[in-house]
Amino acid sequence: MNPKKPLTPIKPMGMELVFLYPCPQCGQAVPVASPVKPALAQCAACRARFPIVPVDERTVNFVKLMTAGGKAAIDPDFV
């Protein structure tokens, strides 16, 4: 890294929606990135594995489209 060059903040190149599922064993929130198919999640706290209900892929795609893949979600006062 060049120490003379000022560090410019980087804009996001994409985005992912994270859904929180409660662990049935300990209640800890387990983050899962856009699970559009049935899957098993694993709790980081108690290591329990459990099946999760998928989310609607069309809804995820709509949010991504409306925010231009995260680019439109940038704070306009910052740039």
C-alpha positions in Angstrom: 0.0 0.0 0.0 1.3 3.4 -0.9 1.5 5.6 2.2 1.5 8.8 0.2 -1.9 8.2 -1.5 -4.9 9.3 0.6 -7.4 6.6 1.4 -10.6 7.1 -0.6 -13.8 5.6 0.8 -15.0 2.8 -1.5 -18.6 2.5 -2.7 -20.4 -0.8 -2.5 -20.2 -3.1 -5.6 -23.3 -5.1 -4.6 -25.5 -6.1 -1.8 -27.0 -9.1 -0.1 -30.1 -9.2 2.2 -29.5 -11.0 5.5 -32.4 -12.6 7.3 -32.3 -13.5 11.0 -33.7 -16.8 12.1 -34.1 -17.6 15.9 -32.2 -20.7 16.9 -34.8 -23.2 18.3 -32.3 -24.4 21.0 -30.9 -21.2 22.5 -32.9 -18.3 20.8 -29.8 -16.7 19.3 -30.4 -14.8 16.1 -28.8 -16.7 13.2 -28.0 -14.5 10.1 -28.5 -16.1 6.7 -27.9 -14.3 3.4 -31.0 -14.5 1.2 -31.9 -18.1 1.6 -34.1 -18.6 -1.5 -34.1 -22.5 -1.1 -34.9 -24.7 1.9 -31.7 -25.2 3.8 -30.2 -25.9 7.2 -28.8 -23.1 9.3 -26.3 -23.5 12.1 -26.2 -21.5 15.3 -22.9 -19.9 16.0 -23.7 -19.9 19.8 -24.8 -23.5 20.5 -23.9 -25.1 17.1 -27.4 -26.6 16.7 -28.5 -27.1 13.1 -32.1 -26.5 12.1 -34.2 -26.2 8.9 -35.2 -22.8 7.8 -38.1 -21.5 5.6 -36.8 -19.8 2.4 -37.6 -16.3 1.4 -39.3 -15.2 -1.8 -36.6 -14.8 -4.5 -38.7 -12.2 -6.3 -38.8 -10.0 -3.3 -35.1 -10.3 -2.8 -34.5 -9.4 -6.5 -37.0 -6.5 -6.2 -35.1 -4.9 -3.3 -31.8 -5.4 -5.1 -33.3 -3.8 -8.3 -34.7 -0.9 -6.4 -31.4 -0.1 -4.8 -29.4 -0.8 -8.0 -27.6 -3.6 -6.3 -26.8 -1.4 -3.3 -25.5 1.6 -5.2 -28.6 3.6 -4.6 -28.5 2.9 -0.9 -25.4 5.0 -0.4 -25.9 8.0 1.9 -26.3 11.0 -0.5 -24.9 13.4 2.2 -21.7 11.4 2.3 -20.8 11.5 -1.4 
